[in-house]
Amino acid sequence: SFPARRTRHKEDKMAAPMSEGFPALAPGAAPYGNFPHYSRFHPPEGRVRLLPPGLLQRLFPVAARPLLGLDVGCNSGELSVALYRHLLGLSEGEGSRKQPEAGQDLNLLCCDIDAALIERAQRCSPFPASISFAQLDIMDSGARESFLSSHLRRFGRAAFDIGFCMSVTMWIHLNHGDSGLVAFLAFLASLCKYLLVEPQPWKCYRAAARRLRKLGRNDFDHFRSLAINGDMAARITEILTKDCAMDLVCCFGSTSWDRSLLLFKAKGLNPEGREPSEWCC
């Protein structure tokens, strides 16, 4: 698992509250997006249905297997598992029985800041051999770089084939400001050949800040000073394409809660199959 040992003063500042300790609190009690029952109000099916079947095979028809995936901000893992099933064409009932075959195609590493959510994900995963869950403060550069480098070396790789950043950017932005968001996106871009991003729109920022105030808590440190604002899908696309050496190759549409699924690829990456723009909506 990711290194979890940190000095006490840093834990007090950065560690998210244990989700199981807040069963009766409003969503504003999760200032890092670590909602204890996130999948109940944004079901995984709302995202995966937008992704075309055979996506991995189309992107990586001849790449070495297993493909390596990185899911940042995985919460308790429901969406991670749904993505895994969808990408490999596994039905809902297929679990460990198909594990040896599925594991040869995709190894998915998932991380979240909340230890309780990670423990739940580990306990409930139907694919423990090929989906791993680990606690990580993704903004802790020392912890993330040492562990991710070690993970990649196990497979003899220098980068992940595909990364997932699903409704995470707002929480990075609110807690680490404009510079933190840019640094976060640059880090993912440097580590992933393809990157699927679901940015939260600006109205979600306002709602998150409002929930926090209603609970009588202090506002997010950076909310009122964010210069990166407005159309967040467009702003994040601009950051990734102008500052992070990525190209936008596809928008798979929007969820029913108005969040776009955007696929980016590293500049200079020669696609093995057809360009995604040829077959995505």
HELIX and SHEET records of a PDB file:
HELIX    1   1 ARG A    8  MET A   14  1                                   7    
HELIX    2   2 SER A   19  GLY A   21  5                                   3    
HELIX    3   3 PRO A   27  ALA A   29  5                                   3    
HELIX    4   4 TYR A   38  PHE A   41  1                                   4    
HELIX    5   5 GLU A   45  VAL A   48  1                                   4    
HELIX    6   6 LEU A   55  LEU A   59  1                                   5    
HELIX    7   7 GLU A   78  LEU A   88  1                                  11    
HELIX    8   8 SER A   96  LYS A   98  5                                   3    
HELIX    9   9 GLN A   99  GLY A  103  1                                   5    
HELIX   10  10 ALA A  115  CYS A  124  1                                  10    
HELIX   11  11 SER A  141  ARG A  154  1                                  14    
HELIX   12  12 THR A  169  LEU A  191  1                                  23    
HELIX   13  13 TRP A  202  LYS A  214  1                                  13    
HELIX   14  14 PHE A  223  SER A  225  5                                   3    
HELIX   15  15 MET A  232  GLU A  238  1                                   7    
HELIX   16  16 ILE A  239  ASP A  243  3                                   5    
HELIX   17  17 PRO A  276  GLU A  278  5                                   3    
SHEET    1   A 7 ILE A 131  GLN A 135  0                                        
SHEET    2   A 7 LEU A 106  ASP A 112  1                                        
SHEET    3   A 7 LEU A  67  VAL A  72  1                                        
SHEET    4   A 7 PHE A 160  MET A 166  1                                        
SHEET    5   A 7 CYS A 192  GLU A 198  1                                        
SHEET    6   A 7 SER A 260  ALA A 266 -1                                        
SHEET    7   A 7 MET A 246  SER A 254 -1                                        
END                                                                             
